[in-house]
Amino acid sequence: MVLKKKTIVITGAANGIGRAWAKAFNQEGAQVIACDIDEENLLTLKEFGILTSVTDVADEQQVKRLIDFAVEKTGQLDVVFNNAGMGYGYKLEESPIGAFEHHVAVHLFGCLYGMKNAIPIMRKQGSGRIINTISRNAETNTPRTSAYSAAKAAVWSASRVTA
């Protein structure tokens, strides 16, 4: 039970891999704070003892409130798992107005806001871990993934530079 009594914030936790990680970390004894914009699915995590926060990671103030909420509830911040994201599905020239920018805001800026707000707390504690979900698409040219691939490449670079 390496995670027992550790505080783990995970974004994009209402569905998919984020939900699976939130439940697994919780089963290992961590205090999980799960966030997502999908309030309906997010709230179902409460039955497992997981704290939830409806948070749009593309909004820095909401991410700051999420991190502050985690520290307020548990007194610490051990892991921030920046996982929020979604698929894209458009060729660049077919992208609806604002879709590319929104996609990058969720994937890239969501990670940056998570790191930016967690690092000072973790430095003060003398410990902490940040995990950012990226993809092999960061280095490929798969059709209809222009925004996704660009955002994941940027997350990869920003994570390395920040580390």
N, C-alpha and C positions, 0 to 999 in steps of 0.2 A: 504494500500500500504506500508506494513512494509519493503519491499525490494526496494522501490523507492530510486534511486541514490546509491544503493549498488553495488559494483563490485563483480561479481561472476565468477570465472573460473571453467569451467566444462570440464573434459576430457571424451573422448568416446562419444562426443556429436553429431556425424553425424547420428546416427541411434538409434533405440530402446528407452530404458528408458532415456538415456543421452540426446537424441534429445527432448524427451517430457519434461524433466526438463528444458532444455535450453529455449525452447519456453515458458513454463509456468513462469519461472523466469523473462524472458523478458516482458511478458504480465503484470507482477506485478510491472514493473517499474525499474527492475534491469538493470545495464549495464552488459551484459553477454559476456564473452570471451569464445567461444567454440573451443575446439581442438579435433583433431582426425587425423588418418592417411588416412582416406577415404576422400580425397580432393573433389571429385565430389559431394557427399552428404553434406559434411561440407559447401561448398560454397553456397548451397541453403538456408542456414540460414541467409545469408547476407540480403535477401529481408525483413527480420523482424527487421533489425537494429542491428543484433548480430554481434559482431566482431569475426573473425575466425583466427585460427592459425593451419596450418598443423604441427602436433607435434607427434613424436613417444615417448610415455612416458617411454619406456624402455631405453631411452638415457637421462642421467641426464642433459647434456648440453642443450638439446632441452627443457626439463622441466624448467630449469633455465631461458632460453630465453622466454618461455611462461609467467612465473610469472613476469619477468622484463617487458615484453610487456604490461601486464595488468596494472601494476603500472604506466608505462610511459603514457599509453593512458588515464587513469582515475585518477591517483594520489593517489590511495588507493587499498587495497586488503581486502575485507570483508569476502569472502567465497571462499574456494577451495573445490571443489566437485570432489574427485578422483573416477571416475566412469569407466574409460577405462577397457575393458576386452573383452573376447570372450569365447565361449565354448571350450571344449577339445575333448572328444569323444574317448579316447584311454585307454585301460587297460595299466597299467604300463609297462608290458613286451612287449606290442605292440607299444609303443611310438616310433615314428621316431626319429632318432638322432637329438638332439638339440631342439625337440618340447617341452619337459617338461621344459627345462631351459628357453626357449623363453616365454612360458606361465607364468611362475613365474616372469620373468622380467617385463612383461606387468602388471600383476595384483599386485604383491607385490612391486617390485621396483618402478613402476609407482607411487604408493601411497607414498612410502618412499621419493622419490624425490620431490613429491608435498609438503609433510609435511616439509621436510628439508628446502626447499627454501621459503616456506610461513611463517614459524614460526618466523624467525628474523624480517620480515616486520610487521607481526601482533603484535609482542611484542613491536616493536618501536611505532606502532600506538596506542597501549594500548587496542586493540580489534581485533577480527577476529574469524572465525569458520572454522573448517575443517571437512568435511564429507567424509567418506570412504565407498564405496559400498562393502558390504560383502554378504554372502549367508549362508543359513542353511547348505549348503554342507560343511561348515567349521567344522561341528560336526557330519557329517554322513559318511557312507561308500558306497555311490552310485557307482555302476559299471561305468567304463569309465570316471571317474572324478578325477583321481589321482592327476594330476597337478592342476586342478581347486580347488579341496578341500584343497590341501596342501597350495596353495597360499592364499586362503580365510582365512584359519585358521591362517596363518602367519600375514595377514593384521589385523585380529581381535586382535591378541596378540600385534602386534606393535602399533596399535591404542590405546589400553588400556594403554600400558606402556608409550607411548608418552604423553597421556592426563595426 
